[in-house]
Every structure is written in C-alpha cells, then in structure tokens.
C-alpha cells in the first residue's frame, strides 16, 4: 500500500494532519499500539520540521505486512550539519516558531528514537530528505 501527503510549510494549523491519517490507517490494519505510537511520534516530528523550516514537502508512505517506510522530502534551507542537528537541544527554529511552542531541538533525536532505521540527506539551499523505517514485529 502506498500513500502520499502534501505538507505546507508555515501552516501550523495543519501540522500533524498527515501523521494523523497514517495513524488511522495503521489502526485499521490492527498494527500493535506500541508500534503505532512510535511511528506517529516520528512522523509528527518530521512533519513539524517541514512546516517550521521548509516552503513545502511531501510525505510518501509505503506499507507492507512487516514494516512502514516513510520518505519525507522538503524544499527548504537544508541542514548544513546533520550530526549537529541530531543533538538534543540543537535548534535552528525561528523566534516565531519557538513562541508557538515548537523548535526545542528534539525533533530529529525523537525521530531516531522512534524508528528502526533513519537516513537523512540534505543539500543547503535545496532541501532535505528523511527516510525512516519501522518494523511491525520486533
């Protein structure tokens, strides 16, 4: 099964909408609740990163009987130093984003903690691609 969701940069009123749709699908497929929680936390963090930092993005979801793979591509500023961005507390969020309660620097670390495989590719001035996989029976 494959699904695709557009993510609008700057639209905090819709932040989390794609993650919620994926959650509904996983529940319908009777995926274990602990796995659903991990997947949704990772997806929400990635989705909010697009909303907070990019012009727009796309979340592509691929499901099979053993796993969920999610690829999120955005058109944004890119991440100059991925290793630094992976550190808890590191954030490049704007003051506006921080005032709304986002940008605490926990997004990428939370994604890593809640999926089984994480790959991030980024080009400064172009955008970022985040690929995450979570297995259902681990």
C-alpha positions as CSV (number, residue, x, y, z in Angstrom):
1,X,0.0,0.0,0.0
2,X,1.2,3.5,-0.8
3,X,0.0,6.9,0.2
4,X,1.3,10.4,-0.3
5,X,0.5,13.6,1.6
6,X,1.4,17.2,0.8
7,X,2.8,19.3,3.7
8,X,2.5,23.1,3.5
9,X,5.4,25.0,5.0
10,X,4.3,27.5,7.6
11,X,0.8,26.1,8.0
12,X,0.9,25.1,11.7
13,X,-2.9,24.7,11.7
14,X,-2.4,21.6,9.6
15,X,0.8,20.3,11.2
16,X,0.2,16.7,12.2
17,X,-2.6,16.1,9.7
18,X,-0.6,13.6,7.6
19,X,0.6,11.8,10.7
20,X,-3.0,11.5,11.9
21,X,-4.1,10.0,8.6
22,X,-1.3,7.4,8.8
23,X,-2.3,6.6,12.4
24,X,-5.9,5.9,11.3
25,X,-4.6,3.5,8.6
26,X,-2.3,1.6,11.0
27,X,-5.2,1.2,13.4
28,X,-7.4,-0.2,10.7
29,X,-4.6,-2.7,9.8
30,X,-4.5,-3.7,13.5
31,X,-0.9,-2.8,13.9
32,X,0.3,-3.1,17.5
33,X,-0.5,0.1,19.5
34,X,3.1,0.4,20.8
35,X,4.3,0.4,17.2
36,X,1.7,2.9,16.1
37,X,2.8,5.3,18.9
38,X,6.5,5.1,17.8
39,X,5.5,5.6,14.1
40,X,3.3,8.6,14.8
41,X,5.8,10.3,17.1
42,X,8.5,10.0,14.4
43,X,6.1,11.2,11.6
44,X,4.8,14.1,13.6
45,X,8.3,15.3,14.4
46,X,9.3,15.1,10.8
47,X,6.1,16.7,9.6
48,X,6.5,19.7,12.0
49,X,10.1,20.1,10.8
50,X,8.8,20.6,7.3
51,X,6.1,23.1,8.5
52,X,8.6,25.0,10.6
53,X,11.5,25.2,8.2
54,X,10.5,24.5,4.6
55,X,8.4,26.0,1.8
56,X,6.7,22.7,1.4
57,X,7.2,19.0,1.4
58,X,5.7,15.6,0.6
59,X,5.3,12.5,2.9
60,X,5.3,9.2,1.0
61,X,4.3,6.2,3.0
62,X,4.8,2.6,1.9
63,X,3.2,-0.2,4.0
64,X,3.7,-3.9,3.8
65,X,3.0,-6.7,6.2
66,X,6.3,-6.3,8.0
67,X,7.0,-2.6,8.1
68,X,6.2,1.0,7.3
69,X,8.7,3.1,5.3
70,X,8.2,6.9,5.2
71,X,10.1,9.3,3.0
72,X,9.7,13.0,3.6
73,X,11.1,15.4,1.0
74,X,11.1,19.1,1.5
75,X,12.1,22.3,-0.3
76,X,13.8,24.2,2.4
77,X,17.0,25.6,3.6
78,X,18.6,22.2,4.1
79,X,20.7,21.1,7.1
80,X,24.3,22.2,7.0
81,X,25.5,19.8,9.7
82,X,23.3,16.8,10.2
83,X,25.4,15.4,13.1
84,X,24.9,18.7,15.0
85,X,21.2,18.8,14.2
86,X,20.9,15.3,15.7
87,X,22.0,16.5,19.1
88,X,19.2,17.0,21.6
89,X,18.5,20.7,22.2
90,X,20.1,21.9,19.0
91,X,17.6,24.0,17.0
92,X,17.5,26.5,14.1
93,X,13.9,27.3,14.6
94,X,12.9,31.0,14.3
95,X,11.7,33.0,17.3
96,X,8.2,32.9,15.8
97,X,8.3,29.1,15.7
98,X,9.7,28.9,19.3
99,X,6.9,31.3,20.5
100,X,4.4,28.7,19.3
101,X,6.0,26.0,21.4
102,X,8.0,24.3,18.7
103,X,11.7,24.3,18.0
104,X,13.1,22.7,21.2
105,X,15.7,20.8,19.3
106,X,14.1,17.4,20.0
107,X,12.6,16.6,16.5
108,X,15.4,14.7,14.9
109,X,16.5,12.9,18.1
110,X,12.9,11.8,18.7
111,X,12.6,10.6,15.1
112,X,15.8,8.5,15.6
113,X,14.5,7.1,18.9
114,X,11.1,6.0,17.4
115,X,12.1,4.3,14.2
116,X,14.3,1.3,13.4
117,X,16.2,2.9,10.6
118,X,16.8,6.6,9.8
119,X,18.6,8.2,6.9
120,X,18.8,11.9,6.3
121,X,20.2,13.6,3.2
122,X,20.3,17.3,2.9
123,X,21.6,20.0,0.5
124,X,21.9,23.5,1.8
125,X,19.6,25.8,-0.2
126,X,17.7,22.9,-1.8
127,X,16.1,20.8,0.9
128,X,16.1,17.6,3.0
129,X,15.0,14.0,2.5
130,X,14.3,12.0,5.6
131,X,13.8,8.2,5.2
132,X,12.6,6.2,8.2
133,X,11.6,2.6,8.5
134,X,9.8,0.9,11.4
135,X,9.2,-2.8,11.6
136,X,6.0,-4.2,13.0
137,X,7.3,-7.4,14.6
138,X,10.5,-6.6,16.5
